[in-house]
Amino acid sequence: MADDDVRIGDAEREQAVQQLRGHVGSGRLDLSEFEQRIDAVYQARTRGELAAVFADLPAPAPAPAPVAKALSRSAPPALLRTWPAAWAQWLSVGVLTLVIWAATSLAAGHPLYFWPMWVVGPWGLGLLLGGVTGTGPRCARRSAAH
């Protein structure tokens, strides 16, 4: 049996999705291509079908040394530890701006222009895209580097 005909499992599919996220983060794929390739990954049954998804992309970087892998398993990465905090900050600021808008609208006697959308909208979109591409909040990457 040829290597391309060997069936794959969920672990290989999830690893492929992580690699695709890296290619999105590197700018090699846009979100539309990413979605199409994810669909192909989840439909793939063999190594050959999975390899076809990556045919025009460079090979992933070599895996870190076994010691680094053991360390990364013992504690969650800084990005994952700070991700809920980033959403909590977004929610807190969103509630605060909504309360300010509501209070000023009540004082004026009529609904004012809904300006909080310009605060929470772009910020939330940035967090959402960070989750899709796997890059996460920028502050988390900075603090993890220090």
QUIVEN-V651972 format. One record per run of one state. SS is the DSSP state (~ for helix, > for strand, _ for the rest). FROM is the first residue (numbers start at 1). LEN is the number of residues. If there is no record, write none. Layout:
((SS:FROM:LEN) (SS:FROM:LEN))
This chain:
((_:1:2) (~:3:3) (_:6:1) (>:7:1) (_:8:2) (~:10:16) (_:26:5) (~:31:13) (_:44:2) (>:46:1) (~:47:7) (_:54:12) (~:66:9) (_:75:3) (~:78:31) (_:109:8) (~:117:17) (_:134:4) (~:138:8) (_:146:1))
